[in-house]
C-alpha cells in the first residue's frame, strides 16, 4: 500500500482503540481519573493492570467509534489536563517501580482556545522533560495516528513501536500540504514525501519495531495483534528491567541524541 492508503487505514473508525487492546492484553485493569488540577480528560485512558502477573501502568489516547463517542473522547485529541493526568500516572508508576506502556492514537493535541489558556504547550513540554528522566522502563506503540507533539507527549520512551498501517508524523498530511503548498487537497502527495509510515520510520531509526497487521488492517484480527503485542511487551520489559536505572535514563537520553551505546541496548 502507498502512504495515503495507510493514512486512510490508520483513521478507520473500525480500527481497534487503546481500550480494545487494554482489555485483551492486561488483567484486572483499574482506570484512574483526573489530573488533580483541573478535570478528567476522556481523550486519555490510564490506569494500572497486570501483564502476566506483573503490575504495569497503562496510558492510551482514546478515540470513539461513533459521533457520540468521538464527541465524548474529543476525537482522541487530548486537552492539557489529559497530558497532566498521564504525567501523574507516570510519576506514580515511578514511585512504585511499575513499567509504563503507552498506546498512541491521536491526530494531535487539541488546539482550542480553552486548551491554550490552560497551558497546552507547557503540558506537552513537561511530559517530554519528565519522561526523559523516568527511572522505570517505558514502551510506546503507535496503534493508529501519531500526530505531532500530541503523540510525542507519550513517546519519549525506551522503545517506540508501530503497527504496520499506523502513521507517525509532525502533523497531518492535510496540514503539511496547507503550510507547504497552500492547498490541503494535495494531502495525498504530502503523505508520499513526509516519511510517515512504519517502514519509513524504522529505516530512519525513529522506531525500533513494526507489528505486522492482517490484510486490510488491524480491525480484521486485532485479537491476533493483541497477542503479538503482549508477547513483545513481556519480552522487552523483562530486558529493560535488567538495566540499571541510571543507565536506563542515559540510554533513553542518548536514543534521542543517536549516541546509544550498543553494550546497553
C-alpha positions in Angstrom: 0.0 0.0 0.0 1.1 3.6 -0.6 1.4 6.1 2.3 -2.0 7.7 1.7 -3.7 4.2 1.8 -2.0 3.7 5.1 -3.3 7.1 6.4 -6.8 6.0 5.4 -6.5 2.7 7.3 -5.0 4.4 10.4 -8.0 6.7 10.5 -10.7 4.0 10.0 -13.5 4.0 12.6 -13.3 0.2 12.8 -9.7 0.3 13.8 -9.0 -1.1 17.3 -8.6 1.5 20.0 -6.4 1.7 23.1 -9.3 0.4 25.2 -9.7 -2.6 22.9 -6.0 -3.6 23.4 -6.1 -2.9 27.1 -9.0 -5.3 27.6 -7.2 -8.1 25.6 -3.7 -7.7 26.9 -4.0 -6.8 30.6 -5.7 -8.4 33.5 -7.6 -6.5 36.3 -7.3 -3.1 34.7 -8.2 -0.3 37.1 -8.8 3.0 35.4 -7.7 6.1 37.2 -9.1 9.6 36.6 -8.2 13.2 36.8 -5.1 15.4 36.8 -5.6 16.7 40.4 -5.5 20.2 38.9 -8.5 20.8 36.7 -10.5 17.8 35.5 -10.5 14.4 33.9 -9.9 14.1 30.1 -11.7 11.3 28.3 -9.3 11.5 25.4 -6.8 9.7 27.5 -7.4 6.5 29.3 -5.0 5.4 32.0 -4.6 3.2 35.0 -3.0 0.0 36.5 -3.2 -3.5 35.2 -1.4 -6.8 35.3 0.8 -8.1 32.4 1.1 -11.8 33.0 1.0 -11.0 36.8 3.4 -8.1 36.6 1.9 -4.7 37.7 2.2 -2.1 35.0 0.9 1.4 34.3 -1.0 1.7 31.1 -1.8 5.0 29.3 -3.6 5.4 26.0 -5.1 8.0 23.7 -8.7 7.0 23.1 -10.9 7.7 20.1 -14.5 6.8 19.7 -16.3 4.7 17.0 -19.4 6.8 16.5 -20.2 10.5 16.7 -21.4 10.4 20.3 -18.3 8.5 21.4 -16.0 10.8 19.4 -17.5 13.9 21.0 -17.1 12.3 24.4 -13.4 11.4 23.6 -12.8 14.7 21.7 -11.8 12.6 18.7 -8.8 11.4 20.5 -7.3 14.9 20.9 -6.2 15.5 24.5 -6.5 18.7 26.4 -3.7 19.8 28.8 -5.4 18.0 31.7 -5.1 14.8 29.7 -1.3 15.1 29.5 -1.1 16.1 33.1 -3.2 13.1 34.0 -0.7 11.0 32.0 2.2 12.5 33.8 0.6 12.0 37.2 0.2 8.3 36.4 3.8 8.1 35.1 5.2 9.6 38.3 3.0 7.2 40.3 4.5 4.3 38.3 8.0 5.5 39.0 7.2 5.8 42.8 6.0 2.1 42.9 8.6 0.9 40.3 6.0 -0.1 37.7 6.9 -0.3 34.0 4.9 2.0 31.7 3.2 1.1 28.5 1.7 3.8 26.2 -0.7 3.5 23.3 -0.6 6.4 20.9 -3.5 7.2 18.6 -4.2 10.9 18.1 -4.5 13.4 15.2 -2.7 15.8 17.6 -3.3 17.7 20.8 -6.5 19.7 21.0 -5.7 23.3 19.8 -8.8 25.0 21.0 -8.8 28.3 22.9 -9.6 26.7 26.3 -6.7 24.2 25.9 -4.3 27.0 25.0 -5.5 29.1 28.0 -4.9 26.1 30.3 -1.3 25.6 29.0 -1.4 23.0 26.3 2.2 23.7 25.2 3.5 23.6 28.7 1.7 20.4 29.5 3.3 18.6 26.5 6.7 20.1 27.1 6.5 19.0 30.8 5.7 15.4 29.7 8.7 15.4 27.3 11.0 16.7 30.1 9.8 14.3 32.8 9.6 11.2 30.6 13.2 11.6 29.7 14.1 11.2 33.4 11.7 8.4 34.5 13.5 5.6 36.3 11.3 2.8 35.1 11.0 1.2 31.6 8.7 2.9 29.1 7.5 1.3 25.9 5.2 3.2 23.5 3.3 1.8 20.5 1.6 3.8 17.8 -1.6 1.9 17.0 -3.3 4.4 14.6 -2.4 8.0 14.1 0.6 9.5 15.8 0.2 13.2 15.2 2.6 16.0 16.2 3.5 16.9 19.8 0.2 15.3 20.9 1.7 11.9 20.1 5.3 12.7 21.2 4.0 13.6 24.7 3.5 9.8 25.3 6.5 8.7 23.2 9.7 9.8 25.0 10.3 6.1 25.7 12.9 3.4 25.8 11.3 1.7 22.9 8.8 3.1 20.3 6.9 0.6 18.1 4.3 1.0 15.3 1.6 -1.2 13.9 2.2 -1.8 10.3 -0.5 0.5 9.0 -0.2 3.3 11.6 1.4 6.7 10.9 3.7 8.9 12.9 4.5 12.5 11.9 5.0 16.1 12.8 1.5 17.0 11.6 -1.3 15.6 9.3 -0.7 15.4 5.6 -3.5 17.9 5.2 -1.7 20.4 7.5 1.6 19.8 5.8 0.1 20.4 2.3 -1.7 23.6 3.6 1.5 25.0 5.0 3.9 24.0 2.3 1.7 24.3 -0.8 -1.2 26.3 0.5 -3.5 23.6 -0.7 -4.9 20.9 1.6 -6.1 18.9 -1.4 -2.5 17.9 -2.0 -2.6 15.7 1.2 -2.0 12.5 -0.8 1.1 14.0 -2.3 2.2 15.2 1.1 1.9 11.7 2.6 4.3 10.5 -0.1 7.1 12.9 0.9 6.6 13.1 4.7 8.1 9.6 5.5 5.2 8.8 7.9 4.8 5.1 7.5 6.2 2.4 9.8 8.6 1.2 7.2 10.0 4.7 6.6 10.4 5.4 10.3 12.1 2.0 11.0 14.6 2.8 8.2 15.2 6.2 9.7 15.8 4.8 13.2 12.8 6.7 14.7 11.2 3.4 15.9 12.6 0.0 16.8 9.9 -2.4 15.7 6.9 -2.9 13.4 4.0 -5.1 14.5 2.5 -6.8 11.4 -1.2 -6.5 10.6 -3.5 -8.8 8.7 -4.5 -7.9 5.1 -6.8 -4.9 5.2 -5.8 -3.6 8.6 -5.8 -4.4 12.3 -9.6 -4.5 12.6 -9.7 -7.8 10.7 -7.9 -9.7 13.5 -7.0 -7.5 16.4 -7.0 -10.4 18.8 -4.0 -11.8 17.0 -2.3 -8.4 17.1 -3.1 -8.1 20.9 -1.4 -11.5 21.4 1.7 -10.3 19.4 1.8 -7.1 21.4 1.5 -8.9 24.7 4.4 -11.2 23.9 6.6 -8.3 22.8 5.7 -6.3 25.9 6.6 -9.1 28.2 9.9 -9.9 26.4 11.0 -6.2 26.1 10.1 -5.2 29.6 12.0 -8.1 31.1 15.1 -7.0 29.2 14.7 -3.3 30.3 14.2 -4.3 33.9 17.6 -5.8 33.9 19.2 -2.5 33.1 20.4 -0.3 35.9 18.2 2.8 36.4 20.8 5.3 35.7 21.9 3.5 32.6 18.3 3.2 31.5 17.9 7.0 31.7 21.2 7.6 29.9 20.2 5.2 27.1 16.8 6.9 26.8 18.6 10.3 26.5 21.1 9.0 24.0 18.3 7.3 22.0 17.1 10.8 21.0 20.7 12.0 20.5 21.5 9.0 18.4 24.5 8.0 20.5 23.2 4.8 22.0 26.0 2.6 23.4 25.4 -0.9 21.8 26.6 -2.5 25.1 23.4 -1.3 26.9 20.9 -1.8 24.1 
